[in-house]
Each structure stands twice: as structure tokens, then as C-alpha cells.
Amino acid sequence: MGGASLDEFLNCIVVLDTRSPYVYIGTLENHDDMFITLRDAMVHDCTESPITREQYVTEVKKLGPRVSRKRIKVKNAEIISLSRLDDVVAA
């Protein structure tokens, strides 16, 4: 996922969907060929929740993020998609 195209997401709150059951939400601080770095982030394990990934992200959009990590790095190879939290459509 590295590359200059991610620069448009810098300093935005983003949602990272991954190959794992985890979803990450935080402010995109940095990116390179190996990792995306989020600050003021939250990590959610979808296997430990009765709601779907989409329901969880929509809930965060409505209520706002609850920061649980000052900074995290996520391997680019694990990321399926990246979007701004502002671009999530809350029903």
C-alpha cells in the first residue's frame, strides 16, 4: 500500500481493513514501503464482537473514535483497503 497516492490521506482519520479479523482506525501519520503508521488509534478484533466489521466502523463514525493506542504500525501486506472515516456512510 505504500506510495505517493497515500499522501492525500496524511493527517486524516482513516479506517484500515485487513486480512486479519482486526480493523484499525486512527490518524495516518506516515507510510513507507513496509508499514502504515497511525497515531491516536484504536484496534478492534472483530472475532470478539457480536456486530459486523461494517456495523463497528459505522458506530465509530457516529460516536467518534476511542483512542487505545498512541501509535501503531500496520504492515502494508495485511491491508485490504484504506478509507477516510469521513467517507464512511452511516445509515
C-alpha positions as CSV (number, residue, x, y, z in Angstrom):
1,M,0.0,0.0,0.0
2,G,2.9,2.4,0.1
3,G,3.4,5.2,-2.4
4,A,2.7,8.8,-3.0
5,S,-1.0,8.3,-3.5
6,L,-1.4,7.8,0.2
7,D,-0.1,11.4,0.8
8,E,-3.7,12.7,0.3
9,F,-4.7,10.7,3.5
10,L,-1.9,12.1,5.7
11,N,-3.3,13.7,8.9
12,C,-6.8,12.3,8.2
13,I,-8.6,9.7,10.4
14,V,-8.6,6.5,8.3
15,V,-10.1,3.0,8.5
16,L,-7.7,0.1,7.6
17,D,-9.4,-3.1,6.8
18,T,-7.0,-6.1,7.0
19,R,-6.8,-9.7,6.0
20,S,-6.9,-10.5,9.7
21,P,-10.0,-10.1,11.9
22,Y,-8.7,-6.7,13.0
23,V,-9.8,-3.3,11.9
24,Y,-7.6,-0.2,12.7
25,I,-8.9,3.4,12.9
26,G,-6.6,6.3,13.5
27,T,-4.9,9.3,12.0
28,L,-2.5,8.5,9.2
29,E,0.9,9.8,10.4
30,N,3.3,8.2,7.9
31,H,3.6,5.5,5.3
32,D,6.5,3.7,3.5
33,D,7.1,0.5,1.5
34,M,6.6,-1.7,4.6
35,F,4.2,0.0,7.1
36,I,1.4,2.5,7.6
37,T,1.7,4.4,10.9
38,L,-1.4,5.6,12.7
39,R,-1.4,7.8,15.7
40,D,-4.3,8.2,18.2
41,A,-5.5,4.8,17.0
42,M,-7.9,2.1,18.0
43,V,-7.7,-1.6,17.3
44,H,-10.8,-3.8,17.1
45,D,-10.8,-7.6,16.9
46,C,-14.0,-8.5,15.0
47,T,-14.0,-12.0,16.4
48,E,-14.6,-10.6,19.9
49,S,-17.7,-8.6,18.9
50,P,-21.3,-9.6,18.2
51,I,-21.5,-6.9,15.5
52,T,-20.1,-7.0,12.0
53,R,-17.0,-5.0,10.9
54,E,-19.2,-2.6,8.9
55,Q,-21.5,-2.0,11.9
56,Y,-18.5,-1.4,14.1
57,V,-17.0,1.2,11.7
58,T,-20.4,2.9,11.3
59,E,-20.7,3.1,15.1
60,V,-17.3,4.7,15.3
61,K,-18.3,7.2,12.6
62,K,-21.4,8.2,14.7
63,L,-19.8,8.2,18.1
64,G,-16.2,9.2,17.3
65,P,-13.0,7.1,17.8
66,R,-12.0,5.9,21.2
67,V,-8.2,6.0,21.2
68,S,-6.5,3.0,22.7
69,R,-3.0,3.4,21.2
70,K,-0.8,6.4,20.8
71,R,0.9,5.0,17.7
72,I,0.7,1.7,15.8
73,K,2.3,0.3,12.6
74,V,0.4,-2.0,10.3
75,K,2.2,-4.0,7.6
76,N,1.1,-2.9,4.1
77,A,0.8,-6.6,3.1
78,E,-2.0,-7.1,5.6
79,I,-4.1,-4.1,4.4
80,I,-7.0,-4.8,2.1
81,S,-8.4,-1.3,2.0
82,L,-8.0,2.2,3.4
83,S,-10.6,4.9,3.5
84,R,-11.2,8.1,5.4
85,L,-13.6,7.7,8.3
86,D,-15.4,10.8,6.9
87,D,-16.1,8.7,3.8
88,V,-17.9,6.0,5.7
89,V,-21.7,6.2,5.0
90,A,-23.6,6.0,8.3
91,A,-27.1,4.7,7.8
